[in-house]
Amino acid sequence: MQFQIDNAIAWAYTGGKPFDASLPTLVFIHGAQNDHSVWALQSRYFAHHGYGVLAVDLPGHGRSTGPALASIEALAAWIIKVLDAAGVAKACLIGHSMGSLITLEAASQFPDRLHKIALLG
């Protein structure tokens, strides 16, 4: 699934199901120099078990275009722009490595947009 954010393509894998913003939404955030594919099994499982899934490619990674963003704060704000573009009011963010830092920052900056967070080392 693609979105237009800040004049660039933002891409997210939806777990093999059409994305439905009315379902509880899980956003999987990869670490540095990775892409959505690190979440292939998890995102597919949850998409087929009642969740809307967005396994994002961060800017400059995978299928998302544009330059890589220079700060965790900017990446956290970008994640919220993805939620806006997808029509999601609240989501659970799941981050791995640098994705965990992005998740923590998003929870700090935008607590009203998140149901839960999960951090993986």
C-alpha positions as semicolon CSV with decimal commas, in nm:
position;residue;x (nm);y (nm);z (nm)
1;M;0,000;0,000;0,000
2;Q;0,135;0,344;-0,084
3;F;0,072;0,689;0,051
4;Q;0,194;1,030;-0,058
5;I;0,368;1,198;0,237
6;D;0,584;1,511;0,211
7;N;0,612;1,476;-0,168
8;A;0,746;1,121;-0,142
9;I;0,602;0,772;-0,157
10;A;0,552;0,603;0,180
11;W;0,508;0,229;0,144
12;A;0,361;-0,026;0,386
13;Y;0,303;-0,400;0,360
14;T;-0,046;-0,497;0,477
15;G;0,014;-0,863;0,554
16;G;-0,150;-0,996;0,238
17;K;-0,492;-0,849;0,320
18;P;-0,649;-0,522;0,208
19;F;-0,597;-0,262;0,479
20;D;-0,909;-0,182;0,681
21;A;-0,877;0,124;0,905
22;S;-1,185;0,018;1,103
23;L;-0,994;-0,278;1,250
24;P;-0,750;-0,240;1,541
25;T;-0,431;-0,123;1,369
26;L;-0,079;-0,251;1,428
27;V;0,211;-0,052;1,281
28;F;0,538;-0,245;1,254
29;I;0,850;-0,022;1,244
30;H;1,181;-0,171;1,133
31;G;1,532;-0,083;1,247
32;A;1,807;0,106;1,066
33;Q;1,903;-0,024;0,721
34;N;1,611;-0,270;0,715
35;D;1,267;-0,261;0,556
36;H;0,919;-0,403;0,609
37;S;1,033;-0,754;0,521
38;V;1,177;-0,810;0,871
39;W;0,811;-0,822;0,985
40;A;0,686;-1,059;0,710
41;L;0,564;-1,342;0,932
42;Q;0,430;-1,129;1,216
43;S;0,247;-0,885;0,990
44;R;0,091;-1,165;0,786
45;Y;-0,025;-1,349;1,099
46;F;-0,196;-1,045;1,250
47;A;-0,350;-0,936;0,919
48;H;-0,517;-1,278;0,896
49;H;-0,635;-1,265;1,259
50;G;-0,847;-0,952;1,277
51;Y;-0,602;-0,662;1,264
52;G;-0,525;-0,389;1,016
53;V;-0,151;-0,408;0,953
54;L;0,095;-0,150;0,825
55;A;0,454;-0,276;0,814
56;V;0,618;0,045;0,696
57;D;0,931;0,115;0,497
58;L;1,080;0,425;0,659
59;P;1,178;0,711;0,423
60;G;1,480;0,617;0,212
61;H;1,436;0,246;0,296
62;G;1,280;-0,034;0,091
63;R;1,001;0,094;-0,134
64;S;0,959;0,434;0,037
65;T;1,119;0,717;-0,154
66;G;1,278;1,039;-0,042
67;P;1,581;1,094;0,175
68;A;1,622;0,910;0,504
69;L;1,507;1,139;0,784
70;A;1,783;1,269;1,011
71;S;1,627;1,230;1,355
72;I;1,415;0,998;1,563
73;E;1,179;1,291;1,629
74;A;1,125;1,343;1,255
75;L;1,063;0,971;1,204
76;A;0,807;0,965;1,488
77;A;0,622;1,256;1,326
78;W;0,639;1,071;0,992
79;I;0,472;0,764;1,149
80;I;0,183;0,985;1,261
81;K;0,156;1,118;0,904
82;V;0,126;0,756;0,789
83;L;-0,160;0,704;1,037
84;D;-0,328;1,020;0,904
85;A;-0,287;0,907;0,542
86;A;-0,431;0,564;0,625
87;G;-0,728;0,712;0,812
88;V;-0,624;0,562;1,147
89;A;-0,716;0,752;1,464
90;K;-0,526;0,526;1,708
91;A;-0,281;0,243;1,661
92;C;-0,044;0,010;1,838
93;L;0,317;0,074;1,737
94;I;0,561;-0,217;1,735
95;G;0,926;-0,124;1,695
96;H;1,249;-0,317;1,654
97;S;1,589;-0,162;1,731
98;M;1,577;0,194;1,591
99;G;1,206;0,133;1,537
100;S;1,175;0,104;1,916
101;L;1,326;0,451;1,955
102;I;1,077;0,584;1,698
103;T;0,795;0,412;1,887
104;L;0,903;0,564;2,220
105;E;0,931;0,910;2,067
106;A;0,589;0,880;1,903
107;A;0,442;0,774;2,238
108;S;0,602;1,080;2,400
109;Q;0,497;1,329;2,129
110;F;0,156;1,184;2,035
111;P;0,016;0,979;2,326
112;D;-0,344;1,038;2,215
113;R;-0,275;0,858;1,884
114;L;-0,157;0,531;2,040
115;H;-0,335;0,244;2,215
116;K;-0,022;0,048;2,306
117;I;0,343;0,010;2,218
118;A;0,573;-0,291;2,194
119;L;0,952;-0,267;2,188
120;L;1,182;-0,541;2,063
121;G;1,561;-0,536;2,100
